Amino acid sequence: MRIAIIAVAVVAAGWVHAGQAQEIEQCRDAYDKERWADALMMCKPLAEKGDAEAQYHLGWMYSNGQGVMQDYKATARLWGLAAKQSYPDAQSFLALMYLSGRGVPQDYDEAARLLELAAKQGFPDAQFNLGAMFDAGQGVPLDYAKAHMWLNVAATNGRHYAASNRETVASKMTREQLADAQERARKCLASNYLLCD
């Protein structure tokens, strides 16, 4: 009897999960098609239940005033919730809010922390922006080797504009530093972003 109860619970959990997947698909679809009233109706309840993707989409709606009043603090709150769940898109865009001080106090250290989290999940925009921060010494120590590494990784991951920034950084480096940075990029990519220091 006990085995049957567990099997029923597992099947029921599968139905709930499938239902949630369908709901987030509807939220995403409404958002992508710019049907803001539908997106709000579908995404907001999911965001309130803690769905990171719904929080991310709803955050964009508040950021751009799409179907809701523009509210950067609401954007930061929603992206912060999604970022805590390791949603790299939210981490990366929340970091940009900390860089600019929009909706949150300007905080380069927090921006760098969030960008590193997203970069190590393979998010190319975060990799690019983290490289730029190391090049400028913003929120992190000035480090051309790390700047070059992250820009190289971002370029490898399809952010072609990162290549020109990488070459600008390379012009500030010695041959030895450049060789070190290239080896770091190889290790970073080969380790699936686990060895990116």
C-alpha positions as CSV (number, residue, x, y, z in Angstrom):
1,M,0.0,0.0,0.0
2,R,2.8,2.4,0.8
3,I,4.4,1.9,-2.6
4,A,1.2,2.8,-4.4
5,I,0.8,6.0,-2.4
6,I,4.4,7.1,-3.3
7,A,3.7,6.3,-7.0
8,V,0.6,8.4,-6.9
9,A,2.4,11.3,-5.3
10,V,5.2,11.1,-8.0
11,V,2.6,11.1,-10.8
12,A,0.8,14.0,-9.2
13,A,4.0,15.9,-8.9
14,G,4.7,15.3,-12.6
15,W,1.3,16.8,-13.5
16,V,2.0,19.9,-11.4
17,H,5.4,20.3,-13.0
18,A,4.0,19.9,-16.5
19,G,1.3,22.5,-15.7
20,Q,3.9,25.0,-14.5
21,A,6.0,24.4,-17.6
22,Q,2.9,25.2,-19.7
23,E,2.2,28.4,-17.7
24,I,5.7,29.7,-18.1
25,E,5.5,28.9,-21.8
26,Q,2.4,31.0,-22.0
27,C,4.1,33.8,-20.0
28,R,7.1,33.7,-22.4
29,D,4.9,33.6,-25.5
30,A,2.8,36.6,-24.4
31,Y,6.0,38.5,-23.5
32,D,7.7,37.7,-26.8
33,K,4.7,38.7,-28.8
34,E,4.4,42.0,-26.8
35,R,0.9,41.2,-25.6
36,W,1.6,43.1,-22.4
37,A,-1.8,42.7,-20.7
38,D,-1.6,38.9,-21.3
39,A,2.0,38.8,-20.2
40,L,1.2,40.6,-17.0
41,M,-1.7,38.3,-16.3
42,M,0.3,35.2,-17.0
43,C,3.7,36.2,-15.6
44,K,2.8,38.0,-12.4
45,P,1.3,35.0,-10.5
46,L,4.2,32.8,-11.6
47,A,6.7,35.5,-10.4
48,E,4.9,35.8,-7.1
49,K,5.2,32.0,-6.7
50,G,9.0,32.3,-7.2
51,D,9.5,31.4,-10.9
52,A,12.8,33.0,-12.0
53,E,12.0,33.3,-15.7
54,A,8.6,35.0,-14.9
55,Q,10.4,37.3,-12.5
56,Y,12.9,38.1,-15.3
57,H,10.2,38.9,-17.9
58,L,8.1,40.9,-15.4
59,G,11.2,42.8,-14.5
60,W,11.7,43.8,-18.1
61,M,8.1,44.9,-18.3
62,Y,8.7,47.3,-15.3
63,S,12.0,48.4,-16.7
64,N,10.4,49.5,-20.0
65,G,6.9,50.4,-18.8
66,Q,5.3,47.7,-20.9
67,G,1.8,47.0,-19.6
68,V,2.8,48.5,-16.2
69,M,4.1,51.9,-15.0
70,Q,7.8,52.1,-15.4
71,D,9.4,51.3,-12.1
72,Y,13.2,50.6,-11.8
73,K,12.9,49.6,-8.2
74,A,10.4,46.9,-9.1
75,T,12.7,45.8,-11.9
76,A,15.6,45.5,-9.4
77,R,13.5,43.7,-6.9
78,L,12.3,41.1,-9.5
79,W,15.7,40.6,-11.1
80,G,17.2,40.3,-7.6
81,L,14.8,37.5,-6.8
82,A,15.6,35.8,-10.1
83,A,19.3,36.4,-9.6
84,K,19.2,34.6,-6.2
85,Q,17.9,31.6,-8.1
86,S,21.0,31.7,-10.3
87,Y,19.1,33.0,-13.4
88,P,22.1,34.4,-15.4
89,D,20.1,36.9,-17.5
90,A,18.7,38.5,-14.4
91,Q,22.1,38.5,-12.7
92,S,23.7,40.2,-15.7
93,F,21.0,42.9,-16.2
94,L,20.8,43.6,-12.4
95,A,24.5,44.1,-12.5
96,L,24.0,46.8,-15.1
97,M,21.5,48.5,-12.8
98,Y,24.2,48.5,-10.1
99,L,26.7,50.0,-12.6
100,S,24.4,52.9,-13.5
101,G,22.7,53.3,-10.1
102,R,19.3,52.9,-11.8
103,G,16.7,51.6,-9.3
104,V,19.4,50.7,-6.8
105,P,22.4,52.5,-5.3
106,Q,25.4,52.5,-7.6
107,D,27.7,49.7,-6.5
108,Y,30.5,48.5,-8.7
109,D,31.4,45.7,-6.3
110,E,27.9,44.2,-6.4
111,A,27.9,44.7,-10.2
112,A,31.1,42.8,-10.6
113,R,29.9,40.0,-8.2
114,L,26.7,39.5,-10.2
115,L,28.5,39.6,-13.6
116,E,30.9,37.0,-12.4
117,L,28.1,34.7,-11.4
118,A,26.4,35.1,-14.8
119,A,29.7,34.9,-16.7
120,K,30.6,31.6,-15.0
121,Q,27.2,30.2,-16.2
122,G,28.2,31.0,-19.8
123,F,26.3,34.2,-20.3
124,P,28.3,36.1,-23.0
125,D,27.0,39.6,-22.2
126,A,28.1,39.2,-18.6
127,Q,31.5,37.8,-19.8
128,F,31.9,40.9,-22.0
129,N,30.9,43.4,-19.3
130,L,33.1,41.6,-16.7
131,G,36.1,41.9,-19.0
132,A,35.4,45.6,-19.4
133,M,35.3,46.0,-15.6
134,F,38.7,44.4,-15.3
135,D,40.0,46.6,-18.0
136,A,38.8,49.7,-16.2
137,G,39.4,48.5,-12.6
138,Q,35.8,49.1,-11.7
139,G,34.5,47.0,-8.8
140,V,37.5,44.7,-9.3
141,P,41.3,45.3,-9.4
142,L,42.7,46.5,-12.7
143,D,43.8,43.3,-14.4
144,Y,44.5,43.2,-18.1
145,A,45.0,39.4,-18.1
146,K,41.5,38.8,-16.7
147,A,40.0,41.5,-18.9
148,H,41.5,39.8,-22.0
149,M,40.5,36.4,-20.8
150,W,36.8,37.4,-20.3
151,L,36.7,39.3,-23.5
152,N,38.2,36.4,-25.3
153,V,35.7,34.0,-23.8
154,A,32.8,36.4,-24.8
155,A,34.1,36.6,-28.3
156,T,34.4,32.8,-28.5
157,N,30.8,32.7,-27.3
158,G,29.5,34.8,-30.2
159,R,29.9,38.4,-28.9
160,H,31.9,39.6,-31.9
161,Y,32.2,43.1,-30.6
162,A,34.3,41.7,-27.7
163,A,37.1,40.9,-30.1
164,S,37.9,44.5,-30.8
165,N,37.8,45.3,-27.1
166,R,40.1,42.3,-26.5
167,E,42.6,43.6,-29.0
168,T,42.5,47.0,-27.3
169,V,43.4,45.3,-24.0
170,A,46.0,43.2,-25.7
171,S,47.8,46.4,-26.8
172,K,48.3,47.3,-23.1
173,M,49.9,43.9,-22.3
174,T,53.4,42.3,-22.6
175,R,53.8,39.1,-24.6
176,E,54.0,37.1,-21.4
177,Q,50.8,38.6,-20.0
178,L,49.1,38.0,-23.3
179,A,50.2,34.3,-23.4
180,D,48.9,33.9,-19.8
181,A,45.6,35.5,-20.6
182,Q,45.1,33.2,-23.7
183,E,45.9,30.2,-21.6
184,R,43.4,31.3,-18.9
185,A,40.7,31.6,-21.6
186,R,41.5,28.1,-22.9
187,K,41.2,26.7,-19.3
188,C,38.1,28.7,-18.6
189,L,36.3,27.4,-21.7
190,A,37.6,23.8,-21.3
191,S,36.4,23.6,-17.7
192,N,32.9,24.9,-18.6
193,Y,33.7,28.1,-16.7
194,L,34.8,26.4,-13.5
195,L,38.5,27.6,-13.9
196,C,38.2,31.2,-14.9
197,D,40.6,33.0,-12.5
